[in-house]
Amino acid sequence: MCGVLGIRAPKRDVARLAYFGLFALQHRGQESAGIAVSDHGRLTALRDMGLVTQVFSEDKLQGLHGEAAIAHCRYSTTGSVAWQNAQPLVQHGAARTVALGHNGNLLNTTELRAALADDGVKLRTTSDTEVIAALIAHDERPLEEAVAAAMRRLRGAYTIVLLAEGKLVGFRDPDGIRPLVIGLLGDDYVLASESCALDLLGAELVREVAPGELVVVDEDGLRAAQGVPAHEGGALCIFEFIYFGRPDSKLRGVELHGARVRMGERLAAEAPVEADMVVPIPDSGTPAAIGFARASGIPFNEGLIKNRYVGRTFIQPDQALREHGIKTKFNPLAEVSGKRVVVVDDSIVRGTTTRKIVAMLYEEGATEVHVRVSSPPIVSPCYYGIDMASEEELIAAGGSVEDVRRAIGATSLAYLSLEGLQSATRRPEETFCRACLTKRYPTPVPERLEKHRFEPAPAR
Ligand code: SF4
């Protein structure tokens, strides 16, 4: 997961707008942040490790001006957490210089790296993003043709914002796995991963960029073309609805908060339990807990206080950081003492967080801890930009619900059914990727994808 944003607004302070837009997308990636601007076509980028507010200061923003900007916040899936992999990435090529921000994960990076190497192109980073930038920067055809040609060669998930030749370009893979929306700010266009960024900027949501579509914003306004034919219906990641997207964002015309409340309501109907209070795992489990409480009649109550200054545990890049993150993140309230508690969360990936929370609630005096999950078990890895890592790390892969219940130490455990999840989205199932829940991938996938496959082997 990453957040991307682009704006072309020659009469406005584009860097400042990109900064605030990126701030609204911070939940999509917390490892690095960056902004690139185009000033009469000349590209400048500033990127660094850390949160948006850590990377940018007033002085730094004042040094960035131009007619257009793109911005990116990163969560790594291919390539390590390192400065050289921070984005936007600037690539100088034989045909042009491009700045580019990517959300997704390519599946044919190895093959494309080899093809570029055969053409004499040297790559500097370990990320798949540089491959996309290099294909476009070295293609002598006009920009839009070069982008469309690159799209035809890419496999996997890519939502891209790009600056080149004074133009802002946005495009999505033919399945539209990661989101991208178009907004209008007066007469100026904004592209963003999620509509919550448009709200912050005061821009109006126009529509989503369609799967396989390519949009170009320049002095003539916005024009759109089909870069590659879309795969029928597309395959938007259903986890955008379950967890990734901010609850106030709208996708496919549906506000995500409402969809998550419906997931909780349906879960209460599918897996009822006798209990004294419904406790959310804040913040991602809160809408589903509201729905569960509403449908079950069991009072909703805060039972866990979250330290909001710790990043989202799931998004931290390695196990050591994850363990540390959980310990510093939640503290139970004495309210749970002597109570039968229903804990609602949106998903269980590795089970680390859930196990610790269940233990914490028992230590605080809860008499029963029933875990309810507002998505089905995750049984297969994601190849499209979500760091679920390998199947062995997924607690539900290969085991029964009872195995998971025992591993997390809960009194009972139930997941929302796939049908229940789908009906809560109010959108047809054939327009979603649900592969980590069903093992049916929308594209061919490799047998195994290693995050650090382009890193040098560690010294022995
Ligand atoms: S495999 Fe799962 S997380 Fe990955 S894109 Fe598909 S639905 Fe989303």
Residues whose N, C-alpha, C, O or C-beta is under 5 A from the ligand:
A	BS01	SF4	C237 I238 F239 P381 C382 Y383 Y384 I386 C433 R434 A435 C436
